[in-house]
Amino acid sequence: MNASFLLFFPFAFLTTSFLPQEALTGWLAAIADYNPITHLLAALRSLLSDGWVWADLWPGLLAIAVVGAVSFTLAFGALRGRVSRG
């Protein structure tokens, strides 16, 4: 679990957590467009400022679903590999 910190910590800096999307340029803007944390932050910001506007919340919910699906697929694949060896 502690080793995953080294993998996911850089993603916090490759998002719009410190600068708005319009202020990012070059490769940082391109990476931030595909980073699911960017979409999650945008959904949380819109929830705080505008309320329950579903058009703004859907990208964040979709990002959570995609990351969850990929994570569970990889975790269950690793579990299947361990169980089949034992």
N, C-alpha and C positions, 0 to 999 in steps of 0.2 A: 504494500500500500504506500509506503513512504517513497518507493522508487517511482511511482506514478506521478508524484509531485514534479519530478524533473522532466517528465514528458508533457504535462499539461500546463505548467507554470508559464512557459513562453507564449501560449495561446492567449493569455490574459493581456499581453502587450501587443498582440496582433489583432486587436479589436478596436471598437470605438469607445473603449472605457475611459480614455484620456482625452481624445479629440473627437469632434463630430466627423461624420462620414465625408462631408464636403472639404474638410481641412486635410484629409489624407491624400497623398499623391503617390504616383509610381507604383512600385511593387507592393508597398504597404496597403494601398487602396485595393489592389487586386486580391491580396490575401484576405483582407477584412471582408470583402464581398462574399467569399466562400466559407468563412469561419462561422460555425453555428452559434458561437457565443455572441457575435455581433447581432444576430437576429434576436437572440434571447434578451440581450440588453435593450434593444429597440422596443421590444414588446413590453418589458418591464417599465421603461421610461414612459411609454404611451399609457400604460395602465395607471401610473402615478399622476400624469398630467391631464389626460383626457378621460380616464375612466374606462369602462368596459366597451371599447370600440373594437368589435371583432375583426374588422378589416386590418387593424394594426396588430392584433394579438395572434392571428393565424400563423404568420411566419415564425414566431417564437415557439408556438406549440408544435409546428411541423419540425422545427430544428430539434426540439426535445424528443420527438417521436423517432426521427432518423438516427440521432445519436444513440438513443436507447435501443433501437432495433439492431444497429451495428454492434453495440457493446454486448447485448445478450447473445447475438449470433456467435461472436468470437468467444465469449465465455462458455457457452454450451458446446461449441466445437472443441475447445480445450478440455472440457470435462469429459466429452465423449472419447477423446484420445486417451485420457488417463484411465477411464473405466475399461476401455477395450484392451489396454495393455495389462491390466491387473487381473 
